[in-house]
Amino acid sequence: MLIDMHSHSDGNAKFIGAQQANHIASILNATTTDEFQFNQQYAGMQQLVSYGVHPWESERQVVDQQLLATAPIIGEIGLDTEWTDVPLTIQRPVFMQQLQAAQQQHKPVILHTKGCEAEILAILKAYPQLTILVHWYSSKLYQDEYVRRPNSYFSIGPDVLTDPVVQKFAKKVAPTQLFIESDGLESFTWVLNRTVDISEYAIILKSVYQKVAQLRSITLEKIEEQIQMNWQQLLATSIIN
């Protein structure tokens, strides 16, 4: 069984269905109340629905406190100075509000960080018990510091197929911290620089698994087994269970 640790349906029920048809466990991320309800409507037993106001949306979306209390996982949330024009003065309060809710509710957090790796590291020092999943870490900086943080997992994105920085990080993450993600079909399209059909989803996700296995000099079966163990550990140590 493959696990897609961070994905976006983008309002497409066929994508959620493709995960189910290919027996892929997943976390489906939602940024809005409507998106959460959509994902939840179609999600199966092996699909968890997370909720969090993404930093790109922090100027347009109001945090839904009820959903923060309902969702088993909070995220993706974070800070970004590279891929959005939303000022950090707007992003920070939204991020901190959700981070504090996760701490109070003992829920895992999916983190997005781009250009703000040092600031987020400093913030996380106040939350040492918080379980975090850093998705698609692609910075050359602070890799060792993030890996050393306790209660931390990392999901390797599809640009491990092409990006030497991500390839280096994929080799550095401890086996017990490792996950793999698609980040949705749009991310496959971005990495491969072509249109990606839903029918290709499982094949490309498996190719990401194969690449990470190759980089770590282990078999595909071994990396699948390790990630399944990590998945069960995350479920067992969180409110998800």
C-alpha positions in Angstrom: 0.0 0.0 0.0 1.3 3.4 -0.9 0.6 6.5 1.3 0.3 10.0 -0.2 1.0 12.0 2.9 -0.1 15.4 1.5 -2.5 15.9 -1.4 -5.1 18.3 -2.8 -8.2 17.1 -4.6 -8.8 20.6 -6.0 -12.5 19.9 -5.9 -12.2 16.8 -8.1 -14.0 13.7 -6.8 -12.2 11.6 -9.4 -8.9 12.3 -7.8 -10.2 11.1 -4.5 -11.6 8.1 -6.3 -8.3 7.4 -7.9 -6.7 7.1 -4.5 -9.3 4.7 -3.4 -9.2 2.6 -6.6 -5.4 2.3 -6.2 -5.6 1.5 -2.4 -3.6 4.7 -1.6 -4.0 6.0 1.9 -3.7 9.7 2.1 -4.2 13.1 3.8 -6.5 15.4 1.7 -5.8 19.0 2.5 -8.6 21.6 2.7 -8.1 25.4 2.9 -11.7 26.4 3.1 -14.9 25.1 4.8 -16.4 24.2 1.5 -13.3 22.3 0.4 -13.2 20.4 3.7 -16.9 19.4 3.4 -16.3 18.3 -0.2 -13.2 16.2 0.7 -15.0 14.7 3.7 -18.0 13.8 1.5 -15.9 11.6 -0.8 -13.1 10.4 1.5 -12.9 6.7 2.3 -11.6 4.8 5.3 -7.9 5.3 4.4 -8.2 9.0 3.6 -7.9 11.7 6.3 -9.1 15.3 5.7 -7.0 18.1 7.1 -7.9 21.7 7.4 -5.8 24.9 7.7 -5.6 28.3 6.2 -2.6 28.2 3.8 -0.3 31.3 4.0 -1.2 32.2 0.4 -4.9 32.3 1.5 -4.4 34.2 4.8 -5.5 37.5 3.4 -8.7 36.1 1.9 -9.8 33.3 4.3 -11.0 33.6 7.9 -9.9 30.6 10.1 -12.9 28.4 10.8 -12.6 27.6 14.5 -15.2 24.8 14.3 -13.2 23.1 11.6 -10.0 23.4 13.6 -11.8 21.6 16.4 -13.2 19.0 14.0 -10.3 18.2 11.6 -8.0 15.4 12.8 -5.0 17.3 11.4 -4.4 21.0 11.1 -2.7 22.2 8.0 -1.3 23.0 5.8 -0.3 26.2 7.6 2.9 28.2 7.7 4.8 31.2 6.3 6.0 32.0 2.8 8.0 35.0 1.4 8.7 33.5 -2.0 5.5 32.2 -3.6 3.0 34.8 -2.4 2.6 38.5 -2.1 0.7 38.3 1.1 2.7 40.3 3.8 4.1 38.4 6.7 2.3 40.9 9.0 -0.9 39.2 7.8 0.4 35.6 7.5 1.9 35.5 11.1 -1.2 36.0 13.2 -3.1 33.4 11.1 -0.3 30.9 11.4 0.1 31.5 15.2 -3.6 31.2 15.8 -3.7 27.8 14.1 -0.4 26.6 15.7 -1.8 27.4 19.1 -5.0 25.6 18.4 -3.0 22.5 17.4 -1.1 22.6 20.6 -4.2 23.0 22.7 -6.0 20.2 20.9 -3.0 17.9 20.7 -3.3 17.6 16.9 -0.5 17.1 14.3 0.3 20.0 12.0 1.2 20.0 8.3 3.8 22.8 7.8 4.5 24.9 4.7 7.7 26.9 4.8 9.3 28.8 1.9 11.8 31.5 2.7 10.9 31.5 6.4 12.7 28.4 7.6 14.7 30.2 10.3 11.6 32.0 11.7 9.5 28.9 11.8 12.3 27.0 13.5 12.5 29.7 16.2 8.7 29.6 16.6 8.6 25.8 17.0 11.0 26.0 20.0 8.0 27.0 22.0 6.1 23.9 20.9 8.5 20.9 21.5 5.7 18.4 22.0 3.8 19.3 18.9 3.9 16.7 16.1 4.7 18.3 12.8 4.8 17.1 9.2 7.0 19.5 7.1 5.8 19.0 3.6 8.0 19.4 0.5 11.0 20.9 2.3 13.2 22.4 -0.5 15.5 24.8 1.2 19.3 24.3 1.1 19.4 25.9 4.6 18.5 24.5 8.0 18.1 20.9 6.8 20.0 19.5 9.8 18.2 21.7 12.3 14.8 20.5 11.1 15.7 16.9 11.0 17.0 17.1 14.6 13.8 18.5 15.9 11.8 15.9 17.9 8.3 14.9 16.9 9.0 15.8 13.3 8.1 14.1 10.0 8.9 15.1 6.5 7.1 14.3 3.2 9.2 14.3 0.1 7.5 15.9 -2.9 7.6 14.9 -6.6 10.4 17.3 -7.4 12.8 14.8 -5.8 12.7 13.5 -9.4 14.5 16.6 -10.6 15.8 18.8 -7.8 19.3 18.0 -6.3 18.4 19.9 -3.1 15.3 17.8 -2.4 17.3 14.7 -3.4 19.9 15.5 -0.7 17.2 16.1 1.8 15.5 12.8 0.9 18.7 11.0 1.8 19.2 12.9 5.1 15.8 12.3 6.7 15.8 9.4 9.2 13.7 6.4 8.2 11.3 6.9 11.1 10.7 10.5 9.9 10.0 9.8 6.2 6.9 10.2 4.1 6.2 10.8 0.4 3.6 13.1 -1.1 2.1 14.1 -4.4 0.8 17.6 -3.3 -1.9 16.9 -5.9 -2.0 16.6 -9.7 -1.1 20.3 -10.2 2.3 19.6 -8.6 2.9 16.6 -10.9 2.1 18.9 -13.8 4.5 21.6 -12.5 7.4 19.2 -11.9 7.0 17.3 -15.2 6.1 20.4 -17.2 3.2 18.7 -18.9 -0.5 18.0 -18.4 -1.0 15.0 -16.0 -4.1 12.9 -16.3 -5.8 11.4 -13.2 -5.1 7.9 -14.7 -1.4 8.6 -14.3 -1.6 9.6 -10.6 -0.7 6.2 -9.0 2.1 5.5 -11.6 3.8 8.9 -10.9 3.4 8.6 -7.2 5.0 5.2 -7.3 7.9 6.7 -9.4 8.5 9.1 -6.5 8.7 6.2 -4.1 11.1 4.5 -6.5 13.3 7.5 -6.7 13.5 8.0 -3.0 14.3 4.3 -2.5 17.0 4.5 -5.1 18.5 7.6 -3.4 18.5 5.8 0.0 19.9 2.5 -1.6 17.0 0.4 -0.4 14.2 -1.5 -2.1 10.8 -0.2 -3.0 9.3 -2.8 -0.7 11.4 -1.6 2.2 10.5 2.0 1.8 6.8 1.2 1.5 7.1 -0.9 4.7 8.8 1.9 6.6 6.3 4.6 5.5 3.4 2.3 6.5 5.0 1.9 10.0 5.5 5.7 10.2 1.8 6.2 9.2 0.7 3.8 12.0 3.0 5.6 14.5 1.5 9.0 13.5 -2.0 7.6 14.0 -1.2 6.0 17.3 0.4 9.1 18.8 -2.3 11.6 17.8 -5.9 12.4 18.3 -6.5 10.9 14.8 -6.7 7.5 16.5 
